[in-house]
């Protein structure tokens, strides 16, 4: 499903209902988001739902690049940030299936710089080594620093500021160098004893480089992107595709209400035009470009001032980091995931490997008394998998809480992109707004998607026993596709 065909592949209402999905709730939700665009509270919004390979819903409204006057479309390239993680994880599972690595291997076996790791300001010794599974579950103790020009929210984030500054300044030029510097910073907690979002995926990316003796971008291109025909997904956007790159906006202040904040350009779009941001609401594009102050170059373009560190987790510096993609490529990847590892005759993973990902990896921490007041993981009925938050069995949990539906994963990227995956219904929901830390757009469409299932007569999900974890699955057989 190429990006330029998405608009033309929306199925009719009759076909959608035959798939037990009524598109009306999705349409109404998209209309509400469009009203936010029309009111100048969002630069643009794009929404899509694919069930069993059929495009049930697709809409795009507003602008990818306000200053350049570029309309948002399924061809728009946007920054994935943490939405890079599932692509990285699939790449790692390919190596896991081949027997190249075990989940219970110590990280220091491959990255000896972590052998001397310690915990906290007092540098307490580790009770056990950090394991590879800790990197996937974010139980490694590795934290993260602030990005997008925001200040550190606590003392621990501040410990990463020098590392972030070195990447921004070009003093660190590879993932290998970055891991060596990261390993000098004490962990937040003992590995395996708690959960904390952070740079674990970037360390996993370096582990992939060591296992394969290839750069991470080359490995992912060969093993994931090319086999799936994801020809519009890059770590650095080539010149011939630069005009498709969206701008990236952030709210100031980011906690403010839509009527009182202004939107600031964090990174320019392919037009390179910088908008006058003196007004308190989004300035609409003007034909005479009288609002233009300057031109600039996105940090995500090939040959531009990009970070030289290939970042598998999303962002280890101020703005640059992670993959750039479009809705068509993302839809192909996530359809492969909900199809248990296969798409259009191309199998990347065995079903058992996908099922291993599609379960709660924090089951030891999910009792009510062990809940932490974290922004990600603080609701009964929600656990965490290497693919994102996941709905889990939990007494008293409300299944109407966004993210708590069983056998459903949801996550996204800091640049305003989001995805929801539901295995029983083979459903993928994708959203994009281009606003840093925007989650309202995602939640609006996720709720609507389950409303569409209910109205379409889809049967409730019946809980099934969790898949038994195996050390290594049988390697998947892959067929390359020519595109």
Order of alpha helices (4+ residues) and beta strands (2+ residues): alpha-alpha-beta-beta-beta-beta-alpha-beta-beta-alpha-alpha-alpha-alpha-alpha-alpha-beta-beta-beta-beta-beta-alpha-beta-beta-alpha-beta-beta-beta-beta-beta-alpha
